[in-house]
Amino acid sequence: MSRGTRVSLFVAFGVAVALASAVVAELSPGTKAPDFTLPTLGGGKFTLSKCFSKVPKKVVLLDIWATWCPPCRSEIPFLIKIRKKFKAQEVTVVGVSIDRGKDEVVKFAKEQKINYTIAHDPNAKTVGGPYKVSAIPATYIIDKKGVIRHSHVGFPRDEEQGEQKAAEMEREIRALLKEK
């Protein structure tokens, strides 16, 4: 491969990375969270904007995940703990499962004793595009005004690192609860 070809490939790679970063940056902290309505496992519907339009307004931890995703499975016990810690406060934890079939999600949620709302969006048809989901779990912490303040992609499979990541999310939620 000639030097000119290598330089061209390097430049093309840099442009591709920059464009990919621009797409991801569209949903970075400070972006208004795209609204959606999805069916829940319990038979109801979850609409994100209702968390910010009713009093009291809520801080939302939105987790986009799937049962077949090992990092997602590692994150769920920590989300259960977060839900327990903030149950009496103005915090909503919602998971959006992108699994194709609802039955495996229902079974998994029962086995894991998930204590927060699970909405179902087969193949991420509703949230995938607006939330620029390129990897899961994709976790967003949204303030009481509906603005994404923190985002996390992936989750450590190591228990100690998982504890640290969950503690970081808890700190982010606490800080948002203090805001008016």
PyMOL commands that set and color helices and strands:
alter all, ss='L'
color gray80, all
select helices_A, chain A and resi 3-25+50-53+70-85+102-112+122-124+159-178
alter helices_A, ss='H'
color red, helices_A
select strands_A, chain A and resi 37-39+45-47+59-65+91-97+117-120+138-142+148-153
alter strands_A, ss='S'
color yellow, strands_A
deselect
rebuild
show_as cartoon
